[in-house]
Each structure stands twice: as C-alpha cells, then as structure tokens.
Amino acid sequence: MTTTQGHYREEFAATGDWLYFDHASTGYYPARTVAAIQEYAARAANPINYDTAGNERLRQETREQVARLTGALPENVAFTSSLSEAMNLLANGLDWVAGDNVVVPAGEFPSVTYTFVNIRKRYGIELRRVPPNAAGRTDIDALIAAIDDNTRAVALSHVEWADGYRNDIAALGAYCRPRGIEVFVDATQAMGAQPIDIDAWQATAVAAHAYKWLLAGHGLGVVAFGAGAANRIYPAYAGFHSFETVLDDSSYSYDDTSGTFEFKPGALRYQTGGFDKLSMTALHVSLSLILDADPTRTSVHGSELVQRLAAGATARGYQVVSDIEPAHGSQFLALTTGSVAGDQHVVDILAGQRIKVALRPKGIRVAPYFYHDHNDVERFLQALPTGGQ
Ligand SMILES: Cc1ncc(COP(=O)(O)O)c(C=O)c1O
C-alpha cells in the first residue's frame, strides 16, 4: 500500500502543505471529483443537456458501487440526504406497538439516539440506552443483555465517532436476526474506510452520510439493506418514484385498489422524488477512487498508521484513549494529555504547524486516510509537543 501512496496523493493535493488528519470530521473532494462537478455544472447551465437516461444510469451505477462497498445487492441500495434521514427511514418503517423497545448504546452519535427519542412518545416505546463497560467501550454482550421479548431493534455505529472504536456487528447480528430483531447500523465513520459485509453481519441495514470517508460532501446519504430487509421496513414516505407504475391520470381518479400502487422492489421503494444529481456525481466519482484503493486493503494501511501514531504519541507522554487492538481498532484514534485545556492547546499548536486534527469529548481525534503514509505520521509526531506542553 505504501508504495502506491503517491498515486492517490495527487488526488488530494488541494490541501497544499497542510497535513489533514481530520477525516473523521469531514472528508473533501479528490481532484477527479472536483473535475466531474465542474463538468456537471457546465452541462447543467443548458437545459437542452438534461439527460434523464444518463441521470438514471448515474444513480444505478452509484448503487452498484455502494453494493460493492457493503455486500448488498444494488437493488437493495437507497439514497437519503443524511444519516439522520436514513435512521428515520428505518425507525419509522417498523410497526411499533406500545411497550416495544429499542436498544442503543448510551454514547451513540446523536443522529442515532434522537431518531428514537423523537418516536418514543409517539409510539409509546422505550429507548434503552446501554451504558459503556468499565473500560468505557460499547459492549455487545451488554446490548444483548438489554434485549428482551419486546425488543424490536438495536441501533448502533460500526465505528464510533469519538474514538474510532469498531463494534462487532456480526456478533450482534448473529443474536438478533434469528430472533427477528432488526439491526440498524450507522456506518458514517466506516463506509469507504472499512470492509462491510451486510449479509455476514446479518444486519437489517447499513447507512452512512457521504461527507466523511466517502469523500462526497454534505447532503447525500446511503442506506444498504440486507437480503429481504426492504420487505420488513415499510416506506414511511411515498412519492412519484416509489411505485411500479407512474400515474398519468388527468381525471385525478386515482384508484389505490386497482393494484397500481405496488411498491417498487427492494430499496427502490424508498426513493420518493427526483434526486440530487450534483451530489450523486460527486459520490459516483469519489467511489471510483475508494473502490480502486479498496477498503479491505486501506483498512489495513489505516490500522498500521494508527499503530504508529499510538506508539509515537505514547513515547511523547500522551494517553491513547482508543482501543487499537485488531478486534476493535479502526482507521483513526483519540489521544489525550489528560485535560481538555491541554488537548485544546495541542490542537492549536498542531494547527500552527499546518496540521489539522479535531478536539472531541474523548480527546484529540487523529484521522488520516489512505493517501497518507508513514512520512505523514512522522511529521505529525515531530510536531506533537512532548507531554502535551
Ligand atoms: C457516527 C456518525 N454518524 C452520523 C454523523 C452525521 O450525522 P448526520 O448525517 O445526521 O448529519 C456523524 C458525524 O459526525 C457521525 O460521526
């Protein structure tokens, strides 16, 4: 991987001499994506260029790319505007009955938690927030212990936002699927950077906002469904694109008993109206790069960078907050000086050296991506003040 780094680096030259180790906050467009967006904008300036078939091809090809990233079938991939919207699509698609419950780790990203905070009063359901274990981690066994006969779903992140902790979704899926409990996965911090196999995980759906590791900007989310899952999640919204037949009924005598209102197969039923071609263009082109780099390889590279970052930071007197062992480590980590003020000071010092990282509740979040190499890690470590001073 390291030998091919230069090839990918050219795509990310826009940051100049900044070392951007903040991909867990926001990704940015590779050069090929910028070029494609400019081309799209130039074409969109003339309505004569509008190409319905070309747009549909763009969406279909992007579905196929997301399918390759997640292990889902292309027809089981849908697009949303964010992770929040994807989680709401899933949560509102269940026939909740008063007394049902949903299990969510207490430290989950708000987009996951708030989805269920919002619906719990409406449906009379219970939100079971499971505290972390003594080591401060999400514990799949504790989630399973919180499940009972009234549990309809578990919702959690694959890779957690604050420290990069990677949950064992397959272990959860193996418990939940045979019991008919849905597993909704937020993969915003994973998709593009980690291998995902939705069917091996036995997850209901895996969703992500595309502006981080998918390098496609804000405003486009993806949700991939496991085999058969789209038949269990009722479309809470419907529109022009949701059904098999497009009505053209000038008498407005729509008859929903005639069989006309058949949902499209798979995840196509969740696409209500026209889609955002500009964002889809960005995602399509960024995914060509991500798939070429290949998350099964880049995740290994990412974990090597994390190991070096952790060893170097430890030698400089920092505490590694993240679990970086192979079972739960990911492509980013959190470090701390031991105090928020100390961590903020270090973030500022690094910014002065044109190194961008983020301050988050567990400390200094350091998030390189596949185009970074060991020289970048060395530059970071040399800039990192000893003992956080
Ligand atoms: C785990 C996780 N999920 C989701 C999001 C973004 O959520 P949304 O798409 O609702 O803005 C983030 C952003 O930091 C995140 O870290």
The ligand as a Gaussian input file, in Angstrom:
#p B3LYP/6-31G(d) Opt

LIG

0 1
 C      -21.189000       8.236000      13.674000
 C      -21.761000       9.410000      12.951000
 N      -22.977000       9.298000      12.408000
 C      -23.545000      10.314000      11.739000
 C      -22.904000      11.522000      11.588000
 C      -23.560000      12.627000      10.830000
 O      -24.934000      12.549000      11.002000
 P      -25.975000      13.268000      10.040000
 O      -25.838000      12.610000       8.709000
 O      -27.280000      13.014000      10.667000
 O      -25.578000      14.696000       9.955000
 C      -21.638000      11.695000      12.167000
 C      -20.939000      12.989000      12.089000
 O      -20.019000      13.278000      12.806000
 C      -21.064000      10.606000      12.852000
 O      -19.841000      10.711000      13.399000

